[in-house]
């Protein structure tokens, strides 16, 4: 075999390898894109979620617990109308403003419960105690007060809460990412 024929054979083989490599990169790239898609999505973006009707929240100043329900996507799986947490909503006599507190204890992340007497909140995990407006009752292992959440009343009377989860066990109110 002469040099020009060897060179032509080499170039043909090299061209075939390059074309095959390019043809393989497209499905591999698409597969990686689909596989990594959940990792690229922004997590922890807070949004206002409907929780209750204003008329359903008694105006006696006593907080009441309401579930926070929303559609949730976990990696590649979607869940419709699933509970993602709970809030305490409180309204004073004649007021149209509503106070919202996260039902998650800022100490260790357990669910805070209303005392049977109705005078304070207590965390069953480590006995952190909070006032009805979320303040700490000393001594308490909790590093901060209960986490207040932004809340608004829509035009149709629906109470919406800006749902966020915060890091437990630290003094500052830091959004969990």
Backbone bond lengths (Angstrom), bond angles and torsions (degrees), N, CA, C in turn:
res aa  C-N    CA-C-N  psi(-1)  N-CA   C-N-CA  omega(-1)  CA-C   N-CA-C  phi
1 X - - - 1.435 - - 1.532 108.35 -
2 X 1.312 115.83 135.08 1.469 120.21 -177.07 1.519 110.02 -85.92
3 X 1.346 113.69 167.64 1.467 119.99 -178.99 1.520 113.57 -59.74
4 X 1.336 120.52 -44.58 1.469 119.14 179.77 1.532 111.66 -62.03
5 X 1.340 118.59 -37.14 1.458 120.76 179.27 1.521 110.95 -69.17
6 X 1.339 117.44 -38.11 1.466 121.21 178.03 1.532 109.99 -66.12
7 X 1.330 114.95 -41.73 1.450 119.56 179.84 1.529 110.24 -64.07
8 X 1.349 116.72 -43.65 1.462 121.74 179.53 1.535 109.86 -62.84
9 X 1.325 118.73 -41.72 1.475 122.97 178.42 1.521 111.32 -64.45
10 X 1.334 115.95 -41.60 1.464 120.25 177.96 1.522 110.84 -63.80
11 X 1.349 116.65 -45.61 1.466 120.11 -179.62 1.532 111.21 -63.31
12 X 1.335 117.03 -38.50 1.466 120.56 178.95 1.534 110.62 -64.04
13 X 1.355 115.31 -42.86 1.462 119.21 178.90 1.533 111.14 -66.82
14 X 1.315 117.28 -42.35 1.467 121.72 178.62 1.524 110.63 -62.35
15 X 1.334 116.32 -42.01 1.465 121.10 178.55 1.528 110.34 -63.79
16 X 1.322 117.84 -40.12 1.467 122.37 178.59 1.529 110.57 -64.95
17 X 1.327 118.43 -40.42 1.462 122.31 178.45 1.528 110.20 -65.10
18 X 1.332 118.06 -43.95 1.465 122.21 179.61 1.536 110.02 -63.15
19 X 1.334 117.79 -46.26 1.470 121.63 179.49 1.526 110.58 -62.94
20 X 1.313 117.12 -42.51 1.466 120.89 178.25 1.517 111.61 -63.66
21 X 1.320 116.40 -40.60 1.463 120.92 178.17 1.517 111.57 -63.50
22 X 1.348 116.16 -43.80 1.467 119.51 178.30 1.518 111.03 -65.02
23 X 1.311 117.96 -41.25 1.457 121.69 179.75 1.526 111.24 -65.57
24 X 1.310 117.75 -31.87 1.462 121.95 179.07 1.521 111.51 -77.03
25 X 1.331 117.26 -33.32 1.467 120.93 -177.51 1.526 112.49 -63.52
26 X 1.315 118.35 -33.57 1.466 120.81 -177.45 1.535 111.32 -62.91
27 X 1.347 120.87 -54.82 1.470 118.53 179.17 1.534 112.97 -67.93
28 X 1.325 117.68 -33.33 1.468 119.81 177.99 1.528 109.40 -65.17
29 X 1.333 117.24 -44.15 1.474 121.24 177.92 1.516 111.57 -62.25
30 X 1.335 117.55 -42.82 1.467 121.24 178.49 1.528 110.80 -64.07
31 X 1.325 117.05 -39.66 1.463 121.00 177.98 1.515 111.88 -64.32
32 X 1.333 117.03 -44.16 1.465 120.84 177.12 1.523 110.98 -62.61
33 X 1.326 116.94 -41.02 1.465 121.74 179.25 1.538 109.83 -59.31
34 X 1.336 117.10 -47.48 1.464 121.08 179.59 1.524 111.41 -66.53
35 X 1.322 117.23 -39.82 1.460 121.60 -179.08 1.524 111.63 -65.59
36 X 1.319 117.81 -40.63 1.458 122.03 -176.78 1.522 113.35 -89.09
37 X 1.332 118.65 -2.27 1.457 122.12 -177.05 1.527 113.65 -52.68
38 X 1.339 120.16 -48.13 1.466 118.84 -179.91 1.524 113.10 -62.50
39 X 1.310 117.86 -28.08 1.463 120.89 -179.93 1.523 111.74 -74.30
40 X 1.336 116.87 -23.87 1.455 120.52 -179.02 1.522 112.39 -84.89
41 X 1.330 117.67 -20.60 1.462 121.05 -177.76 1.513 110.21 -66.33
42 X 1.312 115.72 147.75 1.464 119.27 178.66 1.517 108.93 -78.70
43 X 1.313 116.51 125.25 1.459 122.09 -179.62 1.514 109.84 -101.94
44 X 1.327 115.69 153.13 1.448 120.31 173.42 1.518 114.59 73.91
45 X 1.323 119.08 18.69 1.450 121.01 177.94 1.526 107.66 -74.92
46 X 1.322 116.39 119.29 1.457 120.80 -177.56 1.521 109.99 -77.56
47 X 1.332 114.98 139.86 1.457 119.72 175.69 1.522 108.61 -143.75
48 X 1.324 115.95 155.50 1.455 120.43 178.63 1.521 109.28 -75.05
49 X 1.330 115.74 128.52 1.461 122.14 -179.46 1.525 109.07 -121.08
50 X 1.324 117.66 138.63 1.465 119.72 176.81 1.527 110.37 -68.92
51 X 1.337 115.39 135.47 1.464 120.10 -177.19 1.530 111.83 -120.11
52 X 1.346 116.96 -43.76 1.464 119.90 -177.06 1.525 109.16 -160.57
53 X 1.312 115.85 169.28 1.462 121.71 172.23 1.524 107.91 -87.09
54 X 1.328 117.56 143.17 1.462 121.65 179.44 1.530 110.22 -56.48
55 X 1.317 117.05 -40.67 1.468 120.98 -179.49 1.524 112.43 -63.74
56 X 1.333 118.06 -22.25 1.468 121.76 -179.15 1.530 112.24 -83.95
57 X 1.333 117.49 -7.65 1.469 121.33 -179.62 1.520 107.83 -100.76
58 X 1.344 117.54 109.10 1.467 119.84 -179.39 1.527 111.19 -58.69
59 X 1.338 116.18 144.98 1.466 119.94 -178.91 1.531 111.18 -97.91
60 X 1.339 115.56 45.82 1.463 120.81 -179.93 1.530 112.88 -102.49
61 X 1.357 117.89 4.12 1.459 121.33 178.58 1.517 114.42 80.63
62 X 1.328 118.10 0.36 1.466 121.95 179.95 1.529 108.66 -93.74
63 X 1.330 117.52 124.15 1.472 119.73 178.47 1.523 111.44 -67.10
64 X 1.330 115.40 143.90 1.448 121.56 176.22 1.521 108.54 -128.81
65 X 1.334 115.66 145.26 1.466 120.22 -176.71 1.528 110.35 -87.58
66 X 1.350 114.78 136.24 1.463 122.16 177.50 1.527 108.42 -132.24
67 X 1.332 117.30 140.46 1.476 118.84 177.38 1.525 110.71 -75.28
68 X 1.321 116.11 149.25 1.462 122.37 172.78 1.527 105.57 -102.86
69 X 1.327 115.64 117.95 1.461 121.36 -175.11 1.521 109.18 -120.94
70 X 1.325 116.56 131.83 1.460 121.34 178.84 1.516 109.90 -155.58
71 X 1.315 115.18 167.48 1.464 119.91 171.94 1.518 107.28 -76.34
72 X 1.316 116.72 140.07 1.463 120.98 -176.06 1.511 109.53 -132.17
73 X 1.324 116.09 142.09 1.461 121.48 175.10 1.521 107.20 -118.47
74 X 1.334 115.39 124.03 1.457 122.32 179.77 1.521 107.21 -116.88
75 X 1.319 116.11 102.03 1.462 122.55 -173.94 1.520 108.78 58.40
76 X 1.323 118.61 -109.04 1.459 121.34 -175.75 1.521 112.73 -101.44
77 X 1.328 118.21 -2.10 1.455 121.31 -174.51 1.518 110.63 -107.17
78 X 1.334 116.97 134.85 1.457 121.74 177.54 1.522 110.98 -104.35
79 X 1.332 116.18 143.17 1.460 122.94 179.01 1.524 107.49 -127.07
80 X 1.318 117.25 121.37 1.466 122.03 -178.48 1.520 110.76 -89.02
81 X 1.334 115.75 137.76 1.471 123.64 174.56 1.525 112.41 45.35
82 X 1.319 115.54 62.36 1.469 121.41 -178.20 1.527 110.10 -111.34
83 X 1.343 118.29 138.23 1.467 120.01 175.50 1.536 110.14 -64.68
84 X 1.321 116.85 129.42 1.468 121.48 179.42 1.528 112.10 -115.41
85 X 1.307 116.99 -2.71 1.449 121.57 -179.68 1.510 110.34 166.48
86 X 1.344 115.55 -165.45 1.460 120.96 179.39 1.518 109.43 -147.91
87 X 1.311 115.23 155.12 1.462 121.84 177.08 1.520 109.19 -133.26
88 X 1.322 115.37 156.19 1.456 121.44 169.69 1.518 106.50 -103.09
89 X 1.336 115.78 125.91 1.456 121.49 177.06 1.516 108.52 -109.67
90 X 1.341 115.63 140.13 1.461 121.40 -175.35 1.512 108.78 -140.22
91 X 1.343 115.40 137.74 1.458 119.98 179.68 1.522 108.43 -139.44
92 X 1.334 114.91 137.26 1.470 121.10 178.93 1.527 110.09 -86.69
93 X 1.325 116.90 165.13 1.458 124.55 -177.76 1.528 111.60 -53.19
94 X 1.320 116.77 120.70 1.459 122.56 176.24 1.520 115.41 74.92
95 X 1.325 118.31 -1.57 1.470 121.54 -176.00 1.526 110.95 -82.61
96 X 1.334 114.47 148.10 1.466 119.64 173.64 1.523 110.41 -102.96
97 X 1.350 117.33 -8.86 1.461 120.57 175.49 1.523 108.71 -84.84
98 X 1.328 114.75 146.07 1.464 121.19 -179.10 1.523 108.13 -124.28
99 X 1.326 116.75 136.33 1.465 122.43 174.85 1.518 107.62 -95.86
100 X 1.333 116.56 134.07 1.465 121.67 179.41 1.525 109.57 -120.72
101 X 1.323 115.73 130.64 1.463 122.87 176.18 1.517 108.60 -123.89
102 X 1.322 116.12 138.53 1.460 120.37 175.04 1.517 108.59 -66.46
103 X 1.324 117.17 139.83 1.466 121.92 178.72 1.525 111.84 -83.91
104 X 1.332 117.21 5.63 1.462 121.93 179.84 1.527 109.45 -95.47
105 X 1.321 116.52 129.00 1.469 121.21 -179.86 1.521 110.37 -68.53
106 X 1.331 118.03 132.06 1.468 120.65 179.26 1.527 113.58 -72.33
107 X 1.331 117.99 -7.23 1.458 120.15 -179.77 1.526 111.64 -80.30
108 X 1.355 116.76 -58.18 1.456 119.44 -175.03 1.525 113.37 -132.56
109 X 1.327 117.82 3.44 1.451 120.80 175.89 1.515 115.78 87.92
110 X 1.322 118.36 9.67 1.473 121.05 176.82 1.533 109.15 -76.02
111 X 1.335 116.79 164.54 1.466 120.15 176.29 1.519 110.26 -80.38
112 X 1.319 116.29 128.41 1.453 123.29 178.19 1.523 108.44 -79.64
113 X 1.332 116.02 139.97 1.468 121.16 -179.72 1.521 109.86 -117.75
114 X 1.328 115.48 152.94 1.460 120.75 174.18 1.523 107.76 -77.02
115 X 1.330 117.27 134.95 1.466 121.87 175.24 1.525 108.92 -60.52
116 X 1.316 118.88 146.98 1.473 120.29 177.87 1.534 112.85 -56.04
117 X 1.325 117.24 -30.01 1.466 120.55 179.31 1.534 111.16 -73.03
118 X 1.338 117.37 -19.11 1.460 121.03 -179.28 1.513 113.84 78.23
119 X 1.343 117.92 12.53 1.471 120.59 -177.19 1.518 114.26 -98.50
120 X 1.361 117.88 -11.14 1.466 120.27 179.84 1.527 109.83 -163.92
121 X 1.335 114.61 170.95 1.458 122.05 173.97 1.516 108.01 -100.20
122 X 1.340 116.47 149.93 1.462 120.30 175.98 1.526 108.16 -140.10
123 X 1.337 115.23 138.10 1.458 120.87 174.78 1.525 107.24 -90.51
124 X 1.330 117.87 123.41 1.463 119.76 -177.46 1.530 114.08 -71.93
125 X 1.325 117.92 -14.41 1.466 120.08 -176.59 1.528 113.65 -77.61
126 X 1.333 116.89 -45.38 1.469 119.67 -175.96 1.517 112.74 -137.26
127 X 1.336 117.15 16.72 1.467 123.41 176.33 1.522 115.16 62.72
128 X 1.314 118.23 31.37 1.464 119.24 169.59 1.521 106.67 -66.96
129 X 1.326 116.67 139.06 1.458 121.43 -178.82 1.524 108.82 -123.40
130 X 1.347 115.49 140.13 1.467 121.65 -176.90 1.518 109.88 -134.32
131 X 1.334 116.13 149.12 1.461 121.94 175.48 1.533 109.17 -72.80
132 X 1.328 117.39 171.54 1.456 121.48 -178.76 1.531 113.02 -64.51
133 X 1.341 116.67 -22.65 1.474 119.02 176.62 1.532 111.70 -95.34
134 X 1.346 116.84 9.27 1.465 121.75 174.17 1.509 116.24 96.15
135 X 1.335 118.79 -4.06 1.466 121.47 -179.77 1.518 112.50 -69.24
136 X 1.342 116.58 156.31 1.472 122.50 -179.70 1.528 110.14 -78.00
137 X 1.332 116.15 137.25 1.461 122.20 170.76 1.519 105.88 -101.84
138 X 1.343 116.64 116.07 1.466 121.53 -176.61 1.526 110.13 -79.24
139 X 1.332 119.46 150.48 1.461 126.72 -9.12 1.525 110.07 -77.96
140 X 1.310 115.77 146.19 1.458 120.83 -177.54 1.520 109.46 -148.21
141 X 1.329 118.02 139.45 1.467 119.01 177.54 1.528 112.88 -74.22
142 X 1.323 117.62 -12.21 1.465 119.79 -179.16 1.527 110.66 -68.86
143 X 1.332 118.07 133.95 1.455 121.01 -178.58 1.538 113.86 -77.93
144 X 1.350 116.99 -12.31 1.469 119.71 -179.41 1.525 109.39 -155.21
145 X 1.320 114.77 170.91 1.461 121.38 177.69 1.529 109.65 -67.39
146 X 1.327 116.06 169.62 1.462 119.74 174.94 1.524 108.28 -60.23
147 X 1.321 116.50 149.02 1.454 121.25 -175.45 1.528 111.19 -81.13
148 X 1.349 114.99 115.42 1.463 120.84 175.48 1.526 108.23 -76.35
149 X 1.318 116.00 144.40 1.461 122.32 179.40 1.526 108.97 -118.96
150 X 1.328 116.19 145.29 1.460 120.15 175.13 1.514 108.33 -62.71
151 X 1.326 115.19 140.14 1.451 120.61 -175.78 1.526 108.26 -142.13
152 X 1.327 116.50 145.10 1.463 120.24 177.36 1.525 108.87 -145.85
153 X 1.322 113.68 156.51 1.458 120.34 176.63 1.517 106.77 -109.13
154 X 1.323 116.65 121.71 1.455 121.86 -179.25 1.518 112.11 -74.49
155 X 1.320 116.45 171.64 1.465 122.58 -178.44 1.533 112.37 -60.28
156 X 1.326 115.98 -31.09 1.467 119.87 -178.70 1.533 112.54 -89.86
157 X 1.348 117.96 9.44 1.457 121.90 177.75 1.512 114.56 85.28
158 X 1.330 116.86 10.31 1.461 120.06 179.64 1.530 109.60 -87.47
159 X 1.328 116.00 129.69 1.461 121.71 178.74 1.522 107.99 -85.37
160 X 1.338 115.23 125.14 1.465 121.56 179.81 1.516 108.91 -117.60
161 X 1.328 115.96 139.42 1.461 122.53 -179.68 1.521 108.73 -118.59
162 X 1.341 115.92 135.31 1.467 120.74 174.95 1.523 106.74 -78.10
163 X 1.330 115.37 98.99 1.462 121.36 -172.61 1.521 111.35 -76.62
164 X 1.326 116.18 123.21 1.464 123.23 176.86 1.522 108.30 -143.63
165 X 1.317 115.32 149.83 1.462 120.89 172.01 1.521 106.73 -110.15
166 X 1.332 115.89 139.53 1.460 121.57 -178.22 1.521 109.82 -115.77
167 X 1.322 115.57 153.24 1.470 120.87 178.99 1.518 109.96 -65.05
168 X 1.308 115.60 135.73 1.456 121.91 177.51 1.521 109.75 -89.77
169 X 1.334 115.42 153.35 1.459 121.32 172.38 1.513 116.29 84.11
170 X 1.335 118.98 5.08 1.457 120.88 177.74 1.528 109.61 -122.56
171 X 1.323 116.51 154.22 1.456 121.10 -175.29 1.528 112.40 -70.70
172 X 1.336 117.77 -34.75 1.454 121.12 -178.34 1.521 111.51 -85.58
173 X 1.307 115.22 149.77 1.476 121.69 178.47 1.526 107.95 -84.76
174 X 1.321 116.10 96.99 1.467 122.71 -174.96 1.524 109.73 -117.22
175 X 1.340 116.45 126.30 1.461 121.29 -178.39 1.519 109.37 -64.92
176 X 1.336 113.63 134.08 1.469 120.43 177.88 1.530 107.91 -77.27
177 X 1.323 117.80 129.62 1.453 120.92 -176.07 1.438 116.84 -100.95
